[in-house]
Amino acid sequence: MSFQDVELVDWAEFDSVREELGSNFARILRYFSEDGVKSVEAIEKAIREKMTAALIVPAHTLKGESLQFGAVRLSMIAEKIEMTARHLVEIQQTPEELVPEAAELRPAFKETMESLEKATNPLVQRRNGFAEREAANQKFGRL
């Protein structure tokens, strides 16, 4: 199952959390980014080493933290990994069937973090605005 058609971020949820956390928002978002990298790496390692049980905790963590920031696609991928891994542990199977979801995880995490960074970093927004104005003014004074 491909998750490409799933909304990347629920911006209403994101804005709600941002307002709720206030001045703590940036710090907690940074923790999410750092923890997310660790979770993605742990999931990839567990898939490579065929350690089904080792998928559950990082997928569960990533699912919950993603939902807090409205990262819908990332959360859905993590949930699929977690729930399938739980089932596979019960039936004592290795996680080969989760390779497609694991392959989608890192790009989804990267795209999510880029979107969240763009939405929260005023320097990125200003830089983009400046670049657009600069590009629109490139022909000034030219024949």
Secondary structure, 3 states (H helix, E strand, C coil): CCCCCCCCCCHHHHHHHHHHHHHHHHHHHHHHHHHHHHHHHHHHHHHHCCCCHHHHHHHHHHHHHHHHCCCHHHHHHHHHHHHHHHHHHHCCCCCHHHHHHHHHHHHHHHHHHHHHHHHHCHHHHHHHHHHHHHHHCCCCCCC
